[in-house]
């Protein structure tokens, strides 16, 4: 499984240090990830229109924007609720506003060590692995949605659209190909025809 991890921090030296820790973790665990680095909140937000990260390390004090506002934009405008956001800061006393933005955790930049990063990434990748195993994820109109695997009755393909029929909910339709989505489904699903 390949992950996507982002770093958004105005301090280039800190970004390099954090990126090295992430690369060391990936090497140690034999995991694979694309790593994206931004030095401004706006650059990060611009790219997140097309990238869905698993984990974002986000500085609270960015040079152009407040990291809390960037986090709220990611949650409320882009609706990336399953992206794990880890705030990083060198401030000792953070306001409650930081935690209202719903980050996964907070790391102190002054005491950052490989052990902190590896433990945080390990927990989050385990959580993501669980979610990817038990939830079907799809994108529609730049938003990401999750459906529990055990509530899916079947898929129907109609031209470039796929429809998911669910047990107790109305169906969901999105752009996709049945061949590609079969690769992400558990062995409980089999293809019974060209379109089902």
ABEGO torsion letter per residue (X at the ends): XBBBBBBBBABAAAAAAAAAAAAAAAAAAGBBBBBBBBABAAAAAAAAAABBBABBBBBABBAABBAAAAAAAAAAAAGBAABBBBBBBABABBBAAAAAAGBABBBBAAABBAAAAAAAAAAAAAAAAAAAAABBBBBBGGBBBBBBAAABABBBBBEABBBBBBAABBBBBBBBBAAAAAAABBAABBBABAAX
